[in-house]
């Protein structure tokens, strides 16, 4: 892979994440013409349209979405390799303190931290799990993994991935009540609501055409815990919203189905957060690079 090819891939990733050529140019410190030319060259080499451009925004094509996930992982792996090479002269030592959500942490973060410790035998780690946001500045966590908007501008945030969200229901519920075809149909369906969030009784969807739809929902069961909500949907109490990774096993087993496939809530960003410091320890920086590389390829 040539340096020019790497520049084209970095350009593409920046366009995908900034959702505009202008934003990508600003982020990369390059001219708009250079960014546009790099994208055109890459699309010509790939033989596919990767970015659909309009007068206001740029969005990924279906091929572009697939390509982005692979390229993001490749570039993150390259960054890890470069960092590890630089750290080769001295072994990483010390203790890492990591905080992650209670469901996401054991499934994704803990296995990756374990793999990271295998790579660096002089490191140790302590992982705490919590769905409530704990300020890293006061909790002492070196890295805090969180899904959703960053709550504090005093923290440094690095986006690790996007978390897809879907509407879903059990096979028994759909057999008894039928499939909703549009978000408006949810008015005549029981919905399982997760409380403790902003506007929990209003669900927002985005059609593949880009149109946004907001609907009021309600039902017989609600809870402030994700596991309880998903369990109630699995038990046939109505339609729910969940991160795709949370229901993937039940979906593969045929216990639940995704409903409203033409409409999905906007994905949530997955961030690594840490306090602003004058110098980040090498072990922390390398762990964040490692998480970014591995999570970029996951189907979240």
C-alpha positions as CSV (number, residue, x, y, z in Angstrom):
1,X,0.0,0.0,0.0
2,X,1.5,3.3,-1.1
3,X,1.5,6.5,1.0
4,X,-0.9,8.0,-1.6
5,X,-3.3,5.2,-1.1
6,X,-3.2,5.7,2.7
7,X,-4.0,9.4,2.2
8,X,-7.0,8.5,0.0
9,X,-8.3,6.1,2.6
10,X,-7.8,8.7,5.4
11,X,-9.7,11.2,3.3
12,X,-12.5,8.8,2.7
13,X,-12.8,8.0,6.5
14,X,-12.9,11.8,7.3
15,X,-15.6,12.4,4.7
16,X,-17.6,9.5,6.1
17,X,-17.4,10.7,9.7
18,X,-17.8,14.4,9.0
19,X,-20.6,13.8,6.5
20,X,-19.2,16.6,4.2
21,X,-16.2,17.2,2.1
22,X,-15.8,20.6,3.6
23,X,-15.7,19.2,7.1
24,X,-13.2,16.5,6.0
25,X,-11.0,19.2,4.5
26,X,-11.1,21.2,7.8
27,X,-10.4,18.1,9.9
28,X,-7.4,17.0,7.7
29,X,-6.0,20.5,7.2
30,X,-6.2,20.0,3.4
31,X,-7.9,22.0,0.7
32,X,-11.4,21.2,-0.4
33,X,-10.1,20.5,-3.9
34,X,-7.5,18.0,-2.6
35,X,-10.2,16.1,-0.6
36,X,-12.5,16.0,-3.6
37,X,-9.7,14.8,-5.9
38,X,-8.7,12.1,-3.4
39,X,-12.3,10.8,-3.2
40,X,-12.6,10.8,-7.0
41,X,-9.4,8.9,-7.3
42,X,-10.4,6.3,-4.7
43,X,-13.8,5.8,-6.3
44,X,-12.2,5.3,-9.7
45,X,-9.8,2.7,-8.2
46,X,-12.6,0.9,-6.4
47,X,-14.9,1.1,-9.4
48,X,-17.8,2.1,-7.2
49,X,-19.6,5.2,-5.9
50,X,-18.6,5.4,-2.2
51,X,-20.1,8.8,-1.3
52,X,-23.4,10.2,-2.5
53,X,-22.9,14.0,-2.7
54,X,-25.7,16.6,-2.5
55,X,-25.5,20.4,-2.3
56,X,-25.6,20.3,1.5
57,X,-24.3,17.0,2.7
58,X,-22.4,13.9,1.7
59,X,-23.6,10.4,2.8
60,X,-22.2,7.0,2.2
61,X,-23.7,4.7,-0.4
62,X,-24.4,1.1,0.7
63,X,-21.0,0.1,-0.8
64,X,-19.4,3.0,1.0
65,X,-20.9,1.9,4.4
66,X,-19.3,-1.6,4.0
67,X,-16.0,-0.2,2.8
68,X,-15.9,2.4,5.6
69,X,-16.2,-0.3,8.3
70,X,-13.3,-2.3,6.9
71,X,-11.1,0.7,6.1
72,X,-11.7,2.2,9.6
73,X,-10.5,-1.1,11.2
74,X,-7.5,-1.3,8.9
75,X,-6.3,2.3,9.7
76,X,-6.9,1.8,13.4
77,X,-4.8,-1.4,13.3
78,X,-2.1,0.5,11.5
79,X,-2.1,3.1,14.2
80,X,-1.7,0.4,16.8
81,X,1.2,-1.1,15.0
82,X,2.9,2.2,14.8
83,X,2.3,2.9,18.4
84,X,3.5,-0.5,19.5
85,X,6.6,-0.1,17.4
86,X,7.4,3.2,19.1
87,X,6.9,1.6,22.5
88,X,8.9,-1.5,21.7
89,X,12.0,0.0,23.4
90,X,10.2,-0.1,26.8
91,X,7.6,-2.4,28.1
92,X,4.2,-1.1,29.2
93,X,3.7,-1.3,32.9
94,X,1.2,-0.1,35.5
95,X,-2.5,-0.5,36.1
96,X,-5.4,0.5,33.8
97,X,-8.7,1.5,35.3
98,X,-11.6,1.1,32.8
99,X,-15.3,1.9,33.2
100,X,-18.0,0.5,30.8
101,X,-21.8,0.0,30.7
102,X,-23.1,-3.1,32.5
103,X,-24.3,-5.0,29.4
104,X,-21.9,-3.7,26.8
105,X,-18.8,-4.0,29.0
106,X,-18.8,-7.8,29.6
107,X,-19.6,-8.6,26.0
108,X,-17.2,-6.3,24.2
109,X,-14.9,-4.3,26.6
110,X,-13.8,-7.1,29.0
111,X,-12.7,-9.5,26.2
112,X,-10.7,-6.7,24.5
113,X,-9.0,-5.6,27.8
114,X,-8.2,-9.3,28.4
115,X,-6.6,-9.5,24.9
116,X,-4.7,-6.3,25.5
117,X,-3.3,-7.6,28.8
118,X,-2.1,-10.8,27.0
119,X,-0.2,-8.6,24.6
120,X,1.4,-6.6,27.5
121,X,2.2,-9.0,30.4
122,X,3.5,-6.3,32.7
123,X,0.1,-4.5,32.8
124,X,-2.9,-5.1,35.1
125,X,-6.4,-3.7,34.8
126,X,-9.5,-3.0,36.9
127,X,-12.8,-2.9,35.1
128,X,-15.9,-1.4,36.7
129,X,-19.4,-1.6,35.2
130,X,-22.1,1.0,35.6
131,X,-24.9,2.4,33.5
132,X,-24.7,5.8,35.3
133,X,-22.1,8.2,34.0
134,X,-19.2,8.5,36.4
135,X,-17.0,11.5,35.7
136,X,-13.5,10.1,35.0
137,X,-12.0,13.2,36.7
138,X,-13.4,12.0,40.0
139,X,-13.8,8.3,39.5
140,X,-10.2,7.8,38.7
141,X,-10.9,5.8,35.5
142,X,-8.2,6.1,32.8
143,X,-10.8,5.2,30.1
144,X,-14.5,5.4,30.3
145,X,-16.5,3.7,27.5
146,X,-19.9,5.2,26.9
147,X,-22.8,5.0,24.4
148,X,-24.5,8.3,23.5
149,X,-23.6,11.9,23.5
150,X,-20.6,13.0,25.6
151,X,-22.0,14.7,28.7
152,X,-19.0,16.9,29.6
153,X,-17.0,19.1,27.3
154,X,-14.1,19.1,29.8
155,X,-13.4,15.5,28.8
156,X,-11.6,14.3,25.7
157,X,-13.7,12.0,23.6
158,X,-12.7,9.6,20.8
159,X,-15.4,8.0,18.7
160,X,-15.0,4.2,18.6
161,X,-18.0,3.1,16.5
162,X,-21.7,3.7,15.8
163,X,-24.3,1.6,17.7
164,X,-27.2,0.6,15.4
165,X,-30.7,0.7,17.0
166,X,-33.7,-1.2,15.8
167,X,-37.4,-1.8,16.7
168,X,-38.1,-5.4,17.4
169,X,-40.8,-7.8,18.7
170,X,-41.1,-11.5,19.6
171,X,-42.5,-14.1,17.2
172,X,-45.4,-14.7,19.6
173,X,-46.4,-11.0,19.7
174,X,-46.2,-10.6,16.0
175,X,-48.2,-13.7,15.4
176,X,-51.0,-12.3,17.6
177,X,-50.9,-8.7,16.6
178,X,-49.3,-8.5,13.2
179,X,-46.4,-6.4,11.9
180,X,-46.4,-2.6,12.1
181,X,-45.6,-1.3,8.6
182,X,-44.9,2.4,9.5
183,X,-43.9,4.1,12.7
184,X,-47.4,5.6,12.9
185,X,-48.8,2.0,13.2
186,X,-47.2,1.8,16.7
187,X,-50.1,3.8,18.0
188,X,-52.2,0.6,17.8
189,X,-49.5,-1.6,19.2
190,X,-48.2,-2.2,22.8
191,X,-44.7,-0.8,23.2
192,X,-42.2,-1.7,25.9
193,X,-40.7,1.6,27.1
194,X,-37.4,2.2,28.8
195,X,-37.8,4.9,31.3
196,X,-35.1,7.1,32.9
197,X,-34.3,8.6,29.5
198,X,-35.2,11.9,27.9
199,X,-38.7,11.7,26.3
200,X,-39.0,7.9,26.8
201,X,-42.6,7.8,25.5
202,X,-41.7,9.4,22.1
203,X,-39.7,7.3,19.6
204,X,-37.9,9.0,16.7
205,X,-37.2,7.1,13.4
206,X,-35.4,8.0,10.2
207,X,-36.6,6.5,6.9
208,X,-34.1,5.4,4.3
209,X,-35.2,8.4,2.3
210,X,-34.0,10.6,5.0
211,X,-37.4,11.6,6.3
212,X,-37.8,11.8,10.1
213,X,-40.8,10.5,11.9
214,X,-41.7,11.0,15.6
215,X,-44.4,8.9,17.3
216,X,-45.9,8.7,20.8
217,X,-45.8,5.2,22.3
218,X,-47.1,3.4,25.4
219,X,-47.9,0.0,26.7
220,X,-48.3,-2.3,29.7
221,X,-44.7,-2.7,30.6
222,X,-41.9,-0.3,31.3
223,X,-38.5,-0.3,33.1
224,X,-35.4,1.7,33.6
225,X,-33.2,-1.3,33.0
226,X,-32.2,-2.4,29.4
227,X,-32.2,-6.1,30.3
228,X,-35.7,-5.9,31.8
229,X,-37.1,-4.1,28.7
230,X,-35.5,-6.6,26.3
231,X,-36.7,-9.5,28.4
232,X,-40.3,-8.2,28.3
233,X,-40.2,-7.9,24.5
234,X,-38.9,-11.4,24.3
235,X,-41.7,-12.5,26.6
236,X,-44.3,-11.1,24.1
237,X,-45.4,-7.9,25.8
238,X,-44.9,-5.6,22.8
239,X,-42.6,-3.8,20.5
240,X,-39.3,-2.5,21.9
241,X,-36.2,-0.5,20.9
242,X,-32.8,-1.9,21.4
243,X,-29.2,-1.7,20.2
244,X,-28.8,-4.3,17.5
245,X,-26.0,-6.1,19.4
246,X,-28.3,-6.7,22.4
247,X,-30.8,-8.8,20.4
248,X,-28.5,-10.4,17.8
249,X,-28.5,-13.8,19.5
250,X,-32.3,-13.8,19.9
251,X,-32.6,-12.7,16.3
252,X,-30.3,-15.4,15.0
253,X,-32.3,-18.0,17.0
254,X,-35.6,-16.8,15.5
255,X,-37.1,-15.7,18.9
256,X,-37.5,-12.1,17.8
257,X,-37.7,-10.1,14.5
258,X,-36.7,-6.6,13.5
259,X,-39.8,-4.6,12.7
260,X,-40.0,-1.4,10.6
261,X,-36.9,-2.4,8.6
262,X,-37.3,0.7,6.4
263,X,-37.2,3.0,9.5
264,X,-34.6,3.0,12.2
265,X,-33.7,5.4,15.1
266,X,-30.5,7.3,14.4
267,X,-27.4,5.2,15.6
268,X,-25.8,6.2,18.8
269,X,-22.0,7.0,19.0
270,X,-19.8,4.9,21.1
271,X,-17.0,7.0,22.8
272,X,-13.9,6.5,24.8
273,X,-13.7,9.3,27.3
274,X,-10.8,10.4,29.5
275,X,-9.8,13.5,31.5
276,X,-7.7,16.2,29.8
277,X,-4.1,15.8,31.0
278,X,-0.9,17.4,29.9
279,X,0.5,13.9,29.0
280,X,-1.5,10.7,28.6
281,X,0.3,7.5,29.8
282,X,1.4,5.3,26.9
283,X,-0.6,2.4,28.3
284,X,-3.8,4.5,28.2
285,X,-3.2,5.8,24.7
286,X,-2.4,2.3,23.3
287,X,-5.5,0.8,25.0
288,X,-7.7,3.4,23.3
289,X,-6.1,2.7,19.9
290,X,-6.7,-1.0,20.5
291,X,-10.4,-0.5,21.4
292,X,-10.9,1.7,18.3
293,X,-9.3,-0.9,16.0
294,X,-11.3,-3.9,17.3
295,X,-14.7,-2.2,17.8
296,X,-14.6,-0.6,14.3
297,X,-15.2,-4.0,12.8
298,X,-17.9,-5.2,15.1
299,X,-21.6,-5.3,14.1
300,X,-23.0,-3.1,16.8
